[in-house]
Each structure stands twice: as C-alpha cells, then as structure tokens.
C-alpha cells in the first residue's frame, strides 16, 4: 500500500476506498475513467495533507465524494500539493 509522509495508514486505506467508489460511480454513469487509480490516490492524499478532509463523511456521501474528487483532480497543483482557484472540498474540516 502506498503511504505518504504525514498521512496515517488508516487515512490511506480510506482514500483507496474513496477512489474505488469514485471509479464505480463513474462507470454507473457511463463515464470512463481516464487515469490510473494510483494517480488519483496521490492527488487525494496530497490534497488531504494540505487541506484536511473528513474522509469518513466523503465515503458516506456520494454527492460530496463526486464533487470533492472531481474538484481535487481539476484544481490540485501537482507541483506544490495545494488546491488552487479557490476550490474547497465540501468535506474540508
């Protein structure tokens, strides 16, 4: 399992669960998944380190999950690990 400095193993497990659920949601909607899961796991992990999120809440609420993961994928600066363009995940603490 991939772990990032500063990220708890339990958070990493939750993030993997979030990504798997996100991919299933996209398939249900008839949309393809244009990335490798590891890339999305890294995006959410980086975002969580810079903007702590309630991962349990995200897992339970599909609307929040879809909004947050899609927003993170579009607004994360992969060089700095920071969210840009005033995007704030709904699950932000």
Secondary structure, 3 states (H helix, E strand, C coil): CCCCCCCCHHHHHHHHHHHHHHHHHHHHCCCCCCCCHHHHHHHHHHHHHHCCECHHHHHHCHHHHHHHHHHHHHHEECCCCEECCCCCCCCEC
